[in-house]
Amino acid sequence: MTDKQVKRSGCLTAFIIVLIVLYVLGALGSFLAGPILSTLMPEYSTDTSNSLISGVLSLINITFLIGVWMYKKWGFYGFVGVSIINIILSIFLTGGVLTSIISGLLFPLILYFLIKPIWNHMS
């Protein structure tokens, strides 16, 4: 960061850290939940492809959040893109349109309002 760049706010820093932790836990849960549940309850048939997709999207989101941390606009655009993919998948899998849209847009909107003051300083 150069002297001309504005430092990120404490709220933005905390939000990015919390999101990274949540997505790491989400990825671990997605990758481990299917095998653990099938071991504990053999009658429980889990669709491992949904867990795999969810885990991979969580890992991709971590990459984009690191981009935002490093003042890269592509990080925000990628985060929004993955959120849109998550909304589409959620609608397809659950059928709840309104709930999927509201929950899928919550984190990107919060992130948008937190990076808005430093947007011009991002590359």
N, C-alpha and C positions, 0 to 999 in steps of 0.2 A: 504494500500500500504506500502510495506516495503522500507527500505532505498536503497536496491539493485534494486528496480524496477525503470524504467525510467518513468518520468512524460509524460503524453500525451501532444502533441503539442497543441498550441492554435487553429490551423486550425482543428485538429481532434475534439477538444472540441466544437468548433463552429459548425462544420458539424453535429456532433451527436445531438446537441441541435436543430439545424434547422430541421433536419430530424424528430426528435420526434415531434416538433411543426407541421410540415407538415402532419405527419401521424395522429396526434390527430385531426387536422382540416379535413383531408380526411375521417377519421372514422365518425366524427360527420356529415359531409356532406353526406356520404353514408347512414347513418342511418336515417337522416332527409329529404334527398332530395326526396325520393319516396313519403312519406306521404304528404309533402308540395306541391309537384307538382300535385299529384292527387286531393288535396283539391282546389288548385287554378285553375287547368284545368282538369275537370272531363273527358274530351275526351282524355286526354293524358294517354295512358296505359303504365305504367312503369313495368318493370320486377323487382320485389322486391328481387328476389333471387340473381341477380347480385349485387345489392346494398348491400345486407346482406353479401355476400361473400367478396366483396371489403372492407367493414367495418371490418369484422373479421380479414382479412389478414393484415389490417392496425394496428389493436390492437396487433396482433402477432408480427409484425415488431417492434412495440414499445418495446415489451418484449425483443426481440433480441438486439435492440440498447442499452437497459439498461444493458444487458449482456456485450456488447462491452465496455460500460462505466466502468463496474466493472472489466475490463481486462480478460474477459472470451472468449476463442476461440469459444465456442459453440454459442456465440452471433453472431459472424461473419458467421459461417457456417449456422446457422438458417436464417440469413438475406439473404444470397445468395440463400438458398433453397426456401424461400418465393418469392424471385425475379424471380426464375425460374418458379414457379407456376404461378406468375403474367404474365410472358411472354407467357406461354402456354394458359392461359385463354384469354389473349388479342388476340392471334392469332386465337383462336377458336371463339371469339365474334366479332372481327373486320375484320379478314382476312388479315390484313396488317402485313406480316411476318417481313420485314426489319425494319419497324418503331417499331414494338413490341420488337424486339430483341435489337435495339439500345437504346430505352427508358428504357427497363427493365434492361439493364446491366450498365447504366450510374452510378447510385448511388452505386452499389456494387463495381464497378471499382474504383471510387473515394475513397470509404471507404478502399478498399484494399491498395491503394497507401498511404493513410494516416496512416494506422496501421502497415504497413510493418516495419518501424523502431522499433516498440515496440513489434513485434510479439513474439519474444523469451522470453519476460517478461510476456506474457499472460499465464494464466493457462487453 
